[in-house]
Amino acid sequence: MIAALNRVRTTTLALSTAAFIVLSAAALAQEAARPSLDVPYVPTPPEIVDRMLDMAAVKAGDYVIDLGCGDGRIAIAAAKRGARALGVDIDPARIQDANDNAKQAGMTGKVGFRQQNLFETEIEEASVITMYLLTSINLKLRPRLLDLKPGTRVVSHAFDLGEWRPDETAQIGFRHAYLWIVPAKADGRWKVQTANETFELALEQSFQQLSGQGYFGGKAVAAYGKLRGNDIEVKLVDGLTLRGRIEGDRIQATQDANWQASRIR
Ligand SMILES: C[S@@+](CC[C@H](N)C(=O)[O-])C[C@H]1O[C@@H](n2cnc3c(N)ncnc32)[C@H](O)[C@@H]1O
């Protein structure tokens, strides 16, 4: 009887040890398969989502990419405004949630979700980028954001882009949302022709801010200005203001003004 009990006890112990090993191995494998996150999952409250999309003026015809999409709420809200929308997240559990939420919202087929590292995501076709990441991650993305098509809108919840100052800031309670408009590239030398004169304009660009000089014969006149996408405004301190639109290597005047400029190579 005692020997039989000992046999049962030994078998039970062996079985539970084996089960423990199998379960531990499964848990370890699951842990190893979990992607490492650059930013933890924290959802953006709905009122901030709406404000971000308002700031970016999201509408039909836009292509919105949410980098680190979590449960998909920003991309789904963008799709509800008629935009094409894509959310990417490195965590498969978030992509599962996002697809479930899209289904629940009746937006399947109108919004896409992809399990992908945001640093490996192609963003060149986007007209709007949305983010709720961290400033350190935003700064890593900044060179790519600055290379997007001029006029592309970038909106971020809570975290900024360092020295690239936002074009617009909104405060909602204790939270902030930021908007940047990707500026065209205006630095370099331009030949400016107005109705009265032709002069050279040398511009230096720091994000959307411009500074430089206009050269009128031997006289240099300080200039400063700003960009909003392709729209450029330059003021020369002697009083001349130039407003126009950059199209590659040319600037065409806006507001019926009579001037134009071409880039000097
Ligand atoms: C703060 S949450 C923002 C979620 C959503 N965009 C929102 O505002 O509600 C950040 C998300 O980024 C994801 N994430 C972290 N590192 C990532 C990476 N390298 N590539 C893609 N997604 C990442 C996380 O899984 C998380 O869902």
The ligand as a Tripos MOL2 file, in Angstrom:
@<TRIPOS>MOLECULE
LIG
   27    29     1     0     0
SMALL
NO_CHARGES

@<TRIPOS>ATOM
      1 C1          1.6160   55.8370  -27.1230 C.3       1 LIG1
      2 S1          0.9680   54.5170  -28.1180 S.3       1 LIG1
      3 C2         -0.0030   55.4500  -29.3010 C.3       1 LIG1
      4 C3         -1.1530   54.6570  -29.8800 C.3       1 LIG1
      5 C4         -2.0450   55.4410  -30.8560 C.3       1 LIG1
      6 N1         -1.2830   56.0800  -31.9110 N.3       1 LIG1
      7 C5         -2.8330   56.5010  -30.1150 C.2       1 LIG1
      8 O1         -2.4230   57.6770  -30.1730 O.co2     1 LIG1
      9 O2         -3.8260   56.1590  -29.4780 O.co2     1 LIG1
     10 C6          2.4340   54.0610  -29.0440 C.3       1 LIG1
     11 C7          2.2740   52.8150  -29.8940 C.3       1 LIG1
     12 O3          3.4880   52.6350  -30.6220 O.3       1 LIG1
     13 C8          3.7280   51.2430  -30.7580 C.3       1 LIG1
     14 N2          5.1570   51.0740  -31.0300 N.ar      1 LIG1
     15 C9          6.1810   51.1580  -30.1750 C.ar      1 LIG1
     16 N3          7.3550   50.9790  -30.8200 N.ar      1 LIG1
     17 C10         7.0560   50.8080  -32.1310 C.ar      1 LIG1
     18 C11         7.8240   50.6030  -33.3040 C.ar      1 LIG1
     19 N4          9.1550   50.5570  -33.2900 N.pl3     1 LIG1
     20 N5          7.1740   50.4640  -34.4750 N.ar      1 LIG1
     21 C12         5.8250   50.5050  -34.5390 C.ar      1 LIG1
     22 N6          5.0440   50.6890  -33.4610 N.ar      1 LIG1
     23 C13         5.6430   50.8530  -32.2630 C.ar      1 LIG1
     24 C14         3.2550   50.6560  -29.4390 C.3       1 LIG1
     25 O4          2.9390   49.2880  -29.5750 O.3       1 LIG1
     26 C15         2.0470   51.5280  -29.1260 C.3       1 LIG1
     27 O5          0.8470   50.9210  -29.5820 O.3       1 LIG1
@<TRIPOS>BOND
     1     1     2 1
     2     2     3 1
     3     2    10 1
     4     3     4 1
     5     4     5 1
     6     5     6 1
     7     5     7 1
     8     7     8 2
     9     7     9 1
    10    10    11 1
    11    11    12 1
    12    11    26 1
    13    12    13 1
    14    13    14 1
    15    13    24 1
    16    14    15 ar
    17    14    23 ar
    18    15    16 ar
    19    16    17 ar
    20    17    18 ar
    21    17    23 ar
    22    18    19 1
    23    18    20 ar
    24    20    21 ar
    25    21    22 ar
    26    22    23 ar
    27    24    25 1
    28    24    26 1
    29    26    27 1
@<TRIPOS>SUBSTRUCTURE
     1 LIG1         1 GROUP 0 **** ****
